[in-house]
Amino acid sequence: QVQLVESGGGLVQPGGSLKLSCAASGFTLDYYAIAWFRQAPGKEREGLSCISSSSKSDGSTLYSDSAKGRFTVSRDNAKNTVYLQMNSLEPEDTAVYYCAARRWPHCGNMNVSGYYRAMDYWGKGTLVTVSS
């Protein structure tokens, strides 16, 4: 059974950091492109970052403008896990964060409207709250 489980969310003060994890079971995470999204109340799901397969692609990473320079996506293939390191967090970053897998080794174009529709598997999300 294919499953993605996010963890690492929580309450953090403005300017703080969090590292989210996305653990996979039932499939080899490195065969697919893995993306991170977030969704705040009343807002559309927003793509943040994607990492392509390192075994079937080049392992390259993509970031949205809101993530660039603050967030870093990485893989640990031995643990079948992808991470999202988030620094310099602000209250506007408060949202539920999701990881998703695409049954394709390449990330594609994150700037396309509705990019989330390209994903095939989703975790249930982890809540990140940035507040003093």
Z-matrix of the N, CA and C atoms (Angstrom, degrees):
N
C 1 1.463
C 2 1.523 1 109.72
N 3 1.316 2 115.12 1 126.09
C 4 1.457 3 120.48 2 -179.73
C 5 1.524 4 109.67 3 -75.43
N 6 1.313 5 115.87 4 129.17
C 7 1.453 6 119.78 5 -179.37
C 8 1.520 7 110.19 6 -147.44
N 9 1.339 8 115.22 7 139.23
C 10 1.456 9 122.64 8 172.47
C 11 1.518 10 107.94 9 -121.32
N 12 1.314 11 116.71 10 132.56
C 13 1.455 12 120.52 11 -178.92
C 14 1.522 13 109.41 12 -129.46
N 15 1.327 14 115.05 13 119.21
C 16 1.463 15 120.31 14 177.22
C 17 1.525 16 110.03 15 -89.75
N 18 1.309 17 115.55 16 150.87
C 19 1.463 18 121.49 17 174.31
C 20 1.521 19 108.65 18 -153.33
N 21 1.327 20 115.19 19 168.63
C 22 1.456 21 120.05 20 176.40
C 23 1.515 22 115.21 21 104.10
N 24 1.320 23 117.00 22 -5.65
C 25 1.458 24 119.11 23 178.05
C 26 1.524 25 111.18 24 -72.04
N 27 1.325 26 114.78 25 172.59
C 28 1.458 27 119.59 26 179.79
C 29 1.512 28 111.20 27 159.00
N 30 1.311 29 114.60 28 -166.36
C 31 1.465 30 121.72 29 179.80
C 32 1.525 31 109.08 30 -95.54
N 33 1.315 32 116.39 31 130.53
C 34 1.463 33 121.58 32 179.18
C 35 1.519 34 108.55 33 -139.67
N 36 1.308 35 116.74 34 148.40
C 37 1.455 36 121.11 35 178.90
C 38 1.527 37 110.85 36 -78.82
N 39 1.316 38 117.34 37 154.16
C 40 1.475 39 119.80 38 175.37
C 41 1.520 40 111.35 39 -53.21
N 42 1.304 41 114.80 40 136.64
C 43 1.459 42 120.22 41 -176.65
C 44 1.510 43 113.84 42 89.86
N 45 1.318 44 117.02 43 -8.46
C 46 1.460 45 121.40 44 -177.95
C 47 1.521 46 113.16 45 -84.31
N 48 1.334 47 114.47 46 -176.42
C 49 1.458 48 121.93 47 -176.25
C 50 1.516 49 110.53 48 -131.40
N 51 1.315 50 114.69 49 154.01
C 52 1.453 51 122.65 50 172.13
C 53 1.521 52 107.90 51 -143.99
N 54 1.334 53 115.14 52 151.63
C 55 1.456 54 120.14 53 173.65
C 56 1.515 55 108.26 54 -122.57
N 57 1.323 56 115.32 55 116.17
C 58 1.454 57 121.19 56 178.67
C 59 1.517 58 109.96 57 -92.02
N 60 1.329 59 115.17 58 147.90
C 61 1.461 60 121.74 59 176.99
C 62 1.517 61 109.83 60 -120.02
N 63 1.314 62 115.21 61 148.37
C 64 1.459 63 122.40 62 176.47
C 65 1.521 64 106.29 63 -131.55
N 66 1.320 65 116.01 64 103.13
C 67 1.462 66 121.43 65 -177.80
C 68 1.516 67 109.59 66 -99.05
N 69 1.321 68 115.36 67 134.67
C 70 1.454 69 120.63 68 -178.29
C 71 1.525 70 111.01 69 -109.40
N 72 1.318 71 114.50 70 147.44
C 73 1.458 72 120.99 71 171.06
C 74 1.516 73 108.55 72 -138.44
N 75 1.325 74 116.02 73 150.79
C 76 1.452 75 119.94 74 178.88
C 77 1.513 76 114.56 75 87.86
N 78 1.314 77 117.53 76 -6.26
C 79 1.454 78 120.54 77 175.73
C 80 1.527 79 108.70 78 -161.27
N 81 1.313 80 115.45 79 164.64
C 82 1.457 81 121.23 80 179.68
C 83 1.518 82 109.05 81 -89.38
N 84 1.309 83 114.60 82 112.15
C 85 1.458 84 120.75 83 -173.39
C 86 1.521 85 112.14 84 -58.53
N 87 1.312 86 116.87 85 -34.51
C 88 1.458 87 119.69 86 -174.28
C 89 1.521 88 113.43 87 -72.83
N 90 1.302 89 118.83 88 -7.83
C 91 1.455 90 119.76 89 177.09
C 92 1.531 91 111.73 90 -78.80
N 93 1.331 92 115.75 91 -13.16
C 94 1.461 93 120.32 92 -172.12
C 95 1.522 94 112.36 93 -123.44
N 96 1.320 95 115.04 94 159.35
C 97 1.457 96 120.25 95 167.40
C 98 1.527 97 108.21 96 -75.99
N 99 1.322 98 115.55 97 136.90
C 100 1.460 99 121.52 98 -179.50
C 101 1.521 100 109.39 99 -120.98
N 102 1.304 101 115.56 100 129.84
C 103 1.458 102 120.72 101 -177.13
C 104 1.521 103 110.89 102 -121.56
N 105 1.312 104 114.66 103 153.80
C 106 1.464 105 122.62 104 173.34
C 107 1.527 106 108.53 105 -112.01
N 108 1.321 107 114.45 106 136.68
C 109 1.454 108 122.25 107 177.82
C 110 1.524 109 108.19 108 -129.59
N 111 1.301 110 115.30 109 167.44
C 112 1.456 111 120.22 110 169.90
C 113 1.521 112 108.83 111 -145.05
N 114 1.314 113 113.67 112 156.72
C 115 1.460 114 119.30 113 177.70
C 116 1.515 115 109.28 114 -143.63
N 117 1.310 116 114.76 115 119.12
C 118 1.456 117 121.91 116 175.70
C 119 1.526 118 108.29 117 -93.55
N 120 1.326 119 117.51 118 156.96
C 121 1.463 120 120.03 119 -179.27
C 122 1.528 121 111.90 120 -55.47
N 123 1.311 122 116.03 121 129.87
C 124 1.453 123 121.42 122 177.72
C 125 1.511 124 115.38 123 77.77
N 126 1.334 125 116.41 124 4.90
C 127 1.465 126 119.88 125 -178.07
C 128 1.526 127 110.37 126 -118.78
N 129 1.322 128 114.21 127 159.22
C 130 1.455 129 119.94 128 178.25
C 131 1.530 130 109.96 129 -73.79
N 132 1.330 131 115.27 130 153.32
C 133 1.463 132 119.81 131 176.58
C 134 1.528 133 109.19 132 -64.74
N 135 1.313 134 115.22 133 129.77
C 136 1.464 135 122.44 134 -172.74
C 137 1.527 136 110.56 135 -112.88
N 138 1.312 137 116.90 136 127.71
C 139 1.452 138 121.37 137 174.70
C 140 1.518 139 110.13 138 -75.58
N 141 1.332 140 116.90 139 134.41
C 142 1.459 141 121.69 140 -178.13
C 143 1.522 142 112.22 141 -110.37
N 144 1.320 143 115.09 142 -46.15
C 145 1.455 144 118.52 143 -171.61
C 146 1.521 145 109.34 144 -158.94
N 147 1.312 146 115.01 145 155.48
C 148 1.457 147 120.61 146 175.98
C 149 1.511 148 108.96 147 -145.64
N 150 1.342 149 115.24 148 144.83
C 151 1.457 150 120.60 149 175.20
C 152 1.524 151 107.37 150 -127.29
N 153 1.303 152 115.74 151 127.83
C 154 1.458 153 119.92 152 -178.66
C 155 1.532 154 110.06 153 -80.46
N 156 1.308 155 115.18 154 167.60
C 157 1.463 156 120.62 155 178.02
C 158 1.534 157 110.10 156 -62.10
N 159 1.329 158 116.32 157 139.35
C 160 1.468 159 119.28 158 176.63
C 161 1.529 160 110.82 159 -88.38
N 162 1.344 161 117.41 160 -21.67
C 163 1.461 162 120.04 161 -178.79
C 164 1.527 163 112.42 162 -92.59
N 165 1.323 164 117.54 163 -29.27
C 166 1.467 165 121.21 164 -177.63
C 167 1.525 166 112.76 165 -113.66
N 168 1.307 167 115.99 166 -5.34
C 169 1.459 168 121.77 167 175.45
C 170 1.539 169 107.11 168 -139.07
N 171 1.322 170 116.95 169 -150.75
C 172 1.465 171 119.10 170 -175.15
C 173 1.522 172 113.75 171 -107.98
N 174 1.333 173 116.35 172 6.43
C 175 1.461 174 119.23 173 178.63
C 176 1.514 175 113.63 174 68.85
N 177 1.317 176 117.90 175 18.11
C 178 1.456 177 120.79 176 -176.31
C 179 1.523 178 110.86 177 -72.20
N 180 1.325 179 114.70 178 160.74
C 181 1.461 180 121.08 179 -178.11
C 182 1.526 181 110.83 180 -122.14
N 183 1.306 182 114.89 181 149.71
C 184 1.462 183 122.14 182 176.07
C 185 1.521 184 108.62 183 -128.72
N 186 1.333 185 115.03 184 148.97
C 187 1.465 186 120.13 185 178.90
C 188 1.520 187 109.94 186 -136.94
N 189 1.318 188 115.01 187 145.51
C 190 1.458 189 119.63 188 171.52
C 191 1.525 190 108.60 189 -76.61
N 192 1.300 191 116.36 190 167.91
C 193 1.460 192 120.09 191 179.08
C 194 1.533 193 111.25 192 -61.41
N 195 1.321 194 116.37 193 -35.07
C 196 1.465 195 118.62 194 -177.88
C 197 1.533 196 112.27 195 -73.90
N 198 1.327 197 117.04 196 -19.40
C 199 1.464 198 121.03 197 -179.07
C 200 1.524 199 112.88 198 -99.91
N 201 1.303 200 116.23 199 -24.66
C 202 1.464 201 120.84 200 -173.73
C 203 1.516 202 111.39 201 -59.40
N 204 1.310 203 116.06 202 130.54
C 205 1.457 204 121.26 203 177.83
C 206 1.513 205 114.53 204 87.03
N 207 1.331 206 117.28 205 -15.16
C 208 1.466 207 120.03 206 -179.30
C 209 1.526 208 112.59 207 -118.75
N 210 1.326 209 117.14 208 -31.16
C 211 1.463 210 122.17 209 -175.80
C 212 1.522 211 109.44 210 -111.64
N 213 1.340 212 115.65 211 146.02
C 214 1.457 213 121.30 212 177.77
C 215 1.517 214 109.36 213 -134.67
N 216 1.327 215 116.30 214 126.16
C 217 1.460 216 121.32 215 177.86
C 218 1.526 217 108.80 216 -100.34
N 219 1.324 218 115.56 217 142.78
C 220 1.467 219 119.63 218 -179.80
C 221 1.523 220 109.78 219 -151.66
N 222 1.329 221 115.44 220 165.27
C 223 1.462 222 121.62 221 178.98
C 224 1.524 223 111.13 222 -121.54
N 225 1.322 224 115.50 223 149.11
C 226 1.464 225 122.17 224 164.05
C 227 1.519 226 105.58 225 -126.43
N 228 1.310 227 116.10 226 95.97
C 229 1.460 228 119.87 227 -173.93
C 230 1.528 229 112.07 228 -65.71
N 231 1.316 230 116.56 229 -30.83
C 232 1.464 231 119.49 230 178.59
C 233 1.525 232 111.49 231 -63.41
N 234 1.326 233 115.66 232 -30.44
C 235 1.465 234 120.80 233 179.34
C 236 1.523 235 112.37 234 -98.96
N 237 1.332 236 115.92 235 0.36
C 238 1.471 237 120.12 236 -179.06
C 239 1.531 238 110.85 237 53.75
N 240 1.307 239 115.35 238 44.43
C 241 1.461 240 122.16 239 -172.10
C 242 1.523 241 110.37 240 -137.42
N 243 1.325 242 114.35 241 142.87
C 244 1.463 243 122.06 242 172.98
C 245 1.521 244 107.69 243 -116.13
N 246 1.323 245 116.45 244 145.60
C 247 1.448 246 121.87 245 -177.07
C 248 1.523 247 111.19 246 -121.15
N 249 1.326 248 114.82 247 156.22
C 250 1.457 249 121.16 248 170.89
C 251 1.527 250 107.12 249 -131.50
N 252 1.323 251 115.92 250 106.71
C 253 1.462 252 121.26 251 175.57
C 254 1.523 253 108.06 252 -85.94
N 255 1.317 254 116.08 253 124.62
C 256 1.460 255 121.16 254 -176.83
C 257 1.521 256 109.40 255 -120.13
N 258 1.314 257 116.11 256 121.78
C 259 1.455 258 122.00 257 -179.64
C 260 1.519 259 110.58 258 -117.94
N 261 1.316 260 115.95 259 165.18
C 262 1.470 261 122.16 260 176.84
C 263 1.521 262 111.30 261 51.14
N 264 1.305 263 116.20 262 47.46
C 265 1.466 264 120.84 263 -176.99
C 266 1.517 265 111.16 264 -70.55
N 267 1.320 266 114.81 265 143.38
C 268 1.457 267 123.20 266 179.82
C 269 1.517 268 109.46 267 -125.17
N 270 1.327 269 117.70 268 161.37
C 271 1.478 270 119.63 269 179.89
C 272 1.532 271 112.94 270 -54.03
N 273 1.319 272 117.60 271 -30.39
C 274 1.477 273 120.30 272 179.44
C 275 1.530 274 112.13 273 -67.64
N 276 1.332 275 117.05 274 -12.26
C 277 1.461 276 120.28 275 177.74
C 278 1.525 277 112.48 276 -84.78
N 279 1.320 278 117.08 277 -3.21
C 280 1.460 279 120.97 278 178.87
C 281 1.528 280 110.09 279 -63.44
N 282 1.320 281 115.61 280 123.71
C 283 1.467 282 121.15 281 -176.26
C 284 1.526 283 109.05 282 -177.28
N 285 1.321 284 115.54 283 171.63
C 286 1.462 285 121.13 284 166.76
C 287 1.527 286 106.68 285 -88.86
N 288 1.319 287 115.30 286 129.24
C 289 1.464 288 121.73 287 -177.74
C 290 1.524 289 109.64 288 -105.08
N 291 1.327 290 114.96 289 132.35
C 292 1.458 291 121.76 290 -176.81
C 293 1.532 292 110.11 291 -122.91
N 294 1.325 293 115.60 292 145.98
C 295 1.449 294 118.68 293 165.21
C 296 1.524 295 108.03 294 -108.39
N 297 1.316 296 114.96 295 153.53
C 298 1.453 297 120.93 296 -177.69
C 299 1.516 298 109.07 297 -146.84
N 300 1.327 299 115.30 298 149.86
C 301 1.454 300 121.84 299 179.92
C 302 1.523 301 109.89 300 -116.05
N 303 1.292 302 114.17 301 139.61
C 304 1.452 303 121.37 302 177.64
C 305 1.522 304 107.72 303 -109.90
N 306 1.343 305 118.04 304 129.99
C 307 1.462 306 121.39 305 -178.93
C 308 1.524 307 110.56 306 -76.12
N 309 1.297 308 114.25 307 59.13
C 310 1.460 309 124.42 308 -176.31
C 311 1.513 310 104.87 309 -166.10
N 312 1.324 311 119.15 310 137.95
C 313 1.472 312 119.41 311 -174.01
C 314 1.533 313 115.56 312 -75.76
N 315 1.351 314 116.96 313 -10.41
C 316 1.461 315 120.20 314 -175.15
C 317 1.524 316 110.94 315 -108.37
N 318 1.328 317 115.51 316 148.73
C 319 1.465 318 119.79 317 -176.83
C 320 1.517 319 113.29 318 -73.96
N 321 1.310 320 117.49 319 -32.87
C 322 1.456 321 119.43 320 -174.63
C 323 1.525 322 110.59 321 78.15
N 324 1.315 323 115.55 322 -158.90
C 325 1.463 324 121.59 323 -174.90
C 326 1.525 325 110.52 324 -98.74
N 327 1.328 326 116.22 325 106.00
C 328 1.467 327 120.69 326 -179.00
C 329 1.515 328 112.15 327 -68.15
N 330 1.314 329 118.15 328 -19.21
C 331 1.453 330 121.04 329 -175.99
C 332 1.526 331 113.03 330 -81.35
N 333 1.316 332 116.25 331 -5.68
C 334 1.470 333 119.50 332 178.74
C 335 1.529 334 109.54 333 -70.47
N 336 1.317 335 116.29 334 135.33
C 337 1.457 336 120.24 335 177.29
C 338 1.521 337 110.12 336 -60.42
N 339 1.324 338 116.07 337 134.01
C 340 1.457 339 118.75 338 -179.34
C 341 1.510 340 113.66 339 75.24
N 342 1.318 341 116.15 340 29.44
C 343 1.477 342 120.88 341 -178.55
C 344 1.519 343 111.11 342 -55.56
N 345 1.333 344 116.64 343 -30.83
C 346 1.465 345 119.64 344 -177.78
C 347 1.530 346 111.41 345 -60.17
N 348 1.319 347 117.22 346 -23.41
C 349 1.473 348 119.67 347 -179.33
C 350 1.527 349 112.10 348 -67.97
N 351 1.311 350 117.06 349 -15.34
C 352 1.466 351 120.26 350 -179.61
C 353 1.522 352 112.26 351 -80.47
N 354 1.331 353 117.23 352 -9.87
C 355 1.463 354 121.15 353 -177.13
C 356 1.527 355 110.54 354 -85.52
N 357 1.328 356 115.22 355 148.58
C 358 1.462 357 120.01 356 -176.79
C 359 1.527 358 113.56 357 -108.38
N 360 1.318 359 117.20 358 -29.54
C 361 1.464 360 120.74 359 -179.92
C 362 1.518 361 109.04 360 -129.43
N 363 1.328 362 115.38 361 143.08
C 364 1.458 363 121.49 362 -177.40
C 365 1.518 364 111.08 363 -131.86
N 366 1.326 365 115.10 364 145.73
C 367 1.448 366 119.91 365 166.27
C 368 1.513 367 109.57 366 -84.61
N 369 1.332 368 115.87 367 177.33
C 370 1.459 369 120.48 368 -177.32
C 371 1.519 370 112.43 369 -89.14
N 372 1.315 371 116.94 370 -9.63
C 373 1.454 372 120.49 371 174.97
C 374 1.513 373 113.95 372 97.36
N 375 1.325 374 114.62 373 158.16
C 376 1.456 375 122.05 374 175.02
C 377 1.524 376 107.92 375 -136.52
N 378 1.319 377 116.38 376 135.83
C 379 1.463 378 121.34 377 -173.69
C 380 1.522 379 110.57 378 -84.84
N 381 1.311 380 115.34 379 129.91
C 382 1.458 381 122.82 380 173.62
C 383 1.515 382 107.98 381 -115.30
N 384 1.326 383 116.27 382 123.91
C 385 1.460 384 121.97 383 178.41
C 386 1.517 385 108.69 384 -121.25
N 387 1.318 386 115.11 385 122.35
C 388 1.465 387 120.48 386 179.23
C 389 1.520 388 107.55 387 -110.26
N 390 1.314 389 115.19 388 111.53
C 391 1.460 390 119.74 389 -174.44
C 392 1.519 391 109.62 390 -159.98
N 393 1.327 392 114.63 391 148.51
C 394 1.463 393 119.59 392 175.77
C 395 1.532 394 110.04 393 -93.69
